[in-house]
């Protein structure tokens, strides 16, 4: 993986900025800048793939809204770095997006055995 500066990628018409993997103390991290609208509508999963093809899943470790328009959010993603994994071992960074689907529950009884007419409705954003 080339070692200079953040990368940008497109998701539809949206631009996402992603830093190269970096070792920080006992963690390996990636920083991203994405529009707030994308965060509101999608769940994001970051996966680092090492030279042997093993996947290392990153979790979000904080976010801060920048002052830009449209609102951009800086996020740090990372995980405890296994002793064998160095940033130079990363051959690929994957970002998976999954659209949220909201499910509404109505008439849910708080008492076992009672049925007030339970209903569900799924909504995609």
ROPA-689651 format. One record per residue (C-alpha): residue in three letters; x, y, z; residue number from 1. Coordinates in nm, 2 decimals. Example, Ala and Ser with C-alpha at 12.3 -4.5 7.8 and 13.67 -1.06 7.14 Angstrom:
// residues 2
(rec 'Ala'; (1.23; -0.45; 0.78); 1),
(rec 'Ser'; (1.37; -0.11; 0.71); 2),
// end
This chain:
// residues 125
(rec 'Unk'; (0.00; 0.00; 0.00); 1),
(rec 'Unk'; (0.15; 0.34; -0.10); 2),
(rec 'Unk'; (0.25; 0.54; 0.21); 3),
(rec 'Unk'; (0.14; 0.90; 0.13); 4),
(rec 'Unk'; (-0.16; 1.10; 0.24); 5),
(rec 'Unk'; (-0.53; 1.02; 0.28); 6),
(rec 'Unk'; (-0.74; 0.86; 0.01); 7),
(rec 'Unk'; (-1.08; 0.96; -0.12); 8),
(rec 'Unk'; (-1.34; 0.72; -0.25); 9),
(rec 'Unk'; (-1.69; 0.77; -0.38); 10),
(rec 'Unk'; (-2.01; 0.61; -0.25); 11),
(rec 'Unk'; (-2.27; 0.71; -0.50); 12),
(rec 'Unk'; (-2.23; 1.09; -0.53); 13),
(rec 'Unk'; (-2.07; 1.11; -0.18); 14),
(rec 'Unk'; (-1.70; 1.16; -0.12); 15),
(rec 'Unk'; (-1.54; 0.98; 0.17); 16),
(rec 'Unk'; (-1.18; 1.06; 0.29); 17),
(rec 'Unk'; (-0.99; 0.77; 0.45); 18),
(rec 'Unk'; (-0.64; 0.78; 0.60); 19),
(rec 'Unk'; (-0.39; 0.51; 0.57); 20),
(rec 'Unk'; (-0.37; 0.26; 0.85); 21),
(rec 'Unk'; (-0.16; 0.39; 1.14); 22),
(rec 'Unk'; (-0.01; 0.23; 1.45); 23),
(rec 'Unk'; (-0.09; 0.42; 1.76); 24),
(rec 'Unk'; (0.04; 0.27; 2.08); 25),
(rec 'Unk'; (-0.12; -0.07; 2.10); 26),
(rec 'Unk'; (-0.38; 0.01; 1.83); 27),
(rec 'Unk'; (-0.41; 0.02; 1.46); 28),
(rec 'Unk'; (-0.63; 0.30; 1.34); 29),
(rec 'Unk'; (-0.79; 0.46; 1.04); 30),
(rec 'Unk'; (-0.94; 0.81; 1.03); 31),
(rec 'Unk'; (-1.23; 0.90; 0.81); 32),
(rec 'Unk'; (-1.43; 1.21; 0.71); 33),
(rec 'Unk'; (-1.78; 1.15; 0.59); 34),
(rec 'Unk'; (-2.09; 1.36; 0.54); 35),
(rec 'Unk'; (-2.34; 1.34; 0.84); 36),
(rec 'Unk'; (-2.62; 1.23; 0.60); 37),
(rec 'Unk'; (-2.43; 0.91; 0.52); 38),
(rec 'Unk'; (-2.38; 0.84; 0.89); 39),
(rec 'Unk'; (-2.76; 0.90; 0.95); 40),
(rec 'Unk'; (-2.86; 0.65; 0.68); 41),
(rec 'Unk'; (-2.60; 0.37; 0.68); 42),
(rec 'Unk'; (-2.41; 0.15; 0.92); 43),
(rec 'Unk'; (-2.04; 0.14; 0.82); 44),
(rec 'Unk'; (-1.80; -0.16; 0.88); 45),
(rec 'Unk'; (-1.42; -0.12; 0.83); 46),
(rec 'Unk'; (-1.21; -0.43; 0.76); 47),
(rec 'Unk'; (-0.84; -0.44; 0.72); 48),
(rec 'Unk'; (-0.71; -0.74; 0.52); 49),
(rec 'Unk'; (-0.35; -0.85; 0.58); 50),
(rec 'Unk'; (-0.11; -1.01; 0.33); 51),
(rec 'Unk'; (-0.23; -1.36; 0.44); 52),
(rec 'Unk'; (-0.59; -1.26; 0.37); 53),
(rec 'Unk'; (-0.69; -1.25; 0.74); 54),
(rec 'Unk'; (-0.96; -0.99; 0.81); 55),
(rec 'Unk'; (-0.92; -0.75; 1.10); 56),
(rec 'Unk'; (-1.25; -0.57; 1.19); 57),
(rec 'Unk'; (-1.23; -0.21; 1.32); 58),
(rec 'Unk'; (-1.47; -0.05; 1.56); 59),
(rec 'Unk'; (-1.56; 0.32; 1.59); 60),
(rec 'Unk'; (-1.38; 0.51; 1.87); 61),
(rec 'Unk'; (-1.52; 0.86; 1.85); 62),
(rec 'Unk'; (-1.64; 1.12; 1.62); 63),
(rec 'Unk'; (-1.64; 1.50; 1.59); 64),
(rec 'Unk'; (-1.84; 1.72; 1.36); 65),
(rec 'Unk'; (-1.63; 1.96; 1.15); 66),
(rec 'Unk'; (-1.76; 2.31; 1.07); 67),
(rec 'Unk'; (-1.79; 2.24; 0.70); 68),
(rec 'Unk'; (-2.10; 2.25; 0.49); 69),
(rec 'Unk'; (-2.25; 2.00; 0.44); 70),
(rec 'Unk'; (-2.18; 1.88; 0.79); 71),
(rec 'Unk'; (-1.88; 1.65; 0.78); 72),
(rec 'Unk'; (-1.80; 1.40; 1.06); 73),
(rec 'Unk'; (-1.44; 1.29; 1.15); 74),
(rec 'Unk'; (-1.43; 0.94; 1.29); 75),
(rec 'Unk'; (-1.15; 0.73; 1.43); 76),
(rec 'Unk'; (-1.18; 0.35; 1.37); 77),
(rec 'Unk'; (-0.94; 0.11; 1.54); 78),
(rec 'Unk'; (-0.88; -0.21; 1.72); 79),
(rec 'Unk'; (-0.62; -0.36; 1.96); 80),
(rec 'Unk'; (-0.33; -0.44; 1.74); 81),
(rec 'Unk'; (-0.22; -0.80; 1.75); 82),
(rec 'Unk'; (0.15; -0.83; 1.81); 83),
(rec 'Unk'; (0.20; -0.97; 1.45); 84),
(rec 'Unk'; (0.01; -0.69; 1.27); 85),
(rec 'Unk'; (0.19; -0.38; 1.15); 86),
(rec 'Unk'; (0.05; -0.11; 0.93); 87),
(rec 'Unk'; (0.29; -0.22; 0.66); 88),
(rec 'Unk'; (0.12; -0.57; 0.66); 89),
(rec 'Unk'; (-0.21; -0.42; 0.55); 90),
(rec 'Unk'; (-0.28; -0.49; 0.18); 91),
(rec 'Unk'; (-0.64; -0.38; 0.16); 92),
(rec 'Unk'; (-0.89; -0.17; 0.35); 93),
(rec 'Unk'; (-1.26; -0.24; 0.29); 94),
(rec 'Unk'; (-1.56; -0.03; 0.38); 95),
(rec 'Unk'; (-1.90; -0.20; 0.39); 96),
(rec 'Unk'; (-2.22; 0.00; 0.40); 97),
(rec 'Unk'; (-2.55; -0.13; 0.51); 98),
(rec 'Unk'; (-2.86; 0.08; 0.49); 99),
(rec 'Unk'; (-3.05; 0.11; 0.82); 100),
(rec 'Unk'; (-3.39; -0.05; 0.83); 101),
(rec 'Unk'; (-3.62; 0.07; 1.11); 102),
(rec 'Unk'; (-3.88; -0.15; 1.25); 103),
(rec 'Unk'; (-4.17; 0.00; 1.45); 104),
(rec 'Unk'; (-4.34; -0.22; 1.72); 105),
(rec 'Unk'; (-4.69; -0.11; 1.82); 106),
(rec 'Unk'; (-4.93; -0.25; 2.09); 107),
(rec 'Unk'; (-4.67; -0.45; 2.27); 108),
(rec 'Unk'; (-4.80; -0.58; 2.60); 109),
(rec 'Unk'; (-4.58; -0.54; 2.91); 110),
(rec 'Unk'; (-4.77; -0.82; 3.07); 111),
(rec 'Unk'; (-4.71; -1.18; 2.97); 112),
(rec 'Unk'; (-5.01; -1.35; 2.81); 113),
(rec 'Unk'; (-5.19; -1.03; 2.71); 114),
(rec 'Unk'; (-5.24; -0.96; 2.34); 115),
(rec 'Unk'; (-5.34; -0.60; 2.27); 116),
(rec 'Unk'; (-5.30; -0.65; 1.89); 117),
(rec 'Unk'; (-4.93; -0.66; 1.84); 118),
(rec 'Unk'; (-4.81; -0.51; 1.51); 119),
(rec 'Unk'; (-4.48; -0.44; 1.33); 120),
(rec 'Unk'; (-4.39; -0.22; 1.04); 121),
(rec 'Unk'; (-4.05; -0.21; 0.86); 122),
(rec 'Unk'; (-3.93; 0.11; 0.71); 123),
(rec 'Unk'; (-3.62; 0.16; 0.49); 124),
(rec 'Unk'; (-3.47; 0.51; 0.48); 125),
// end
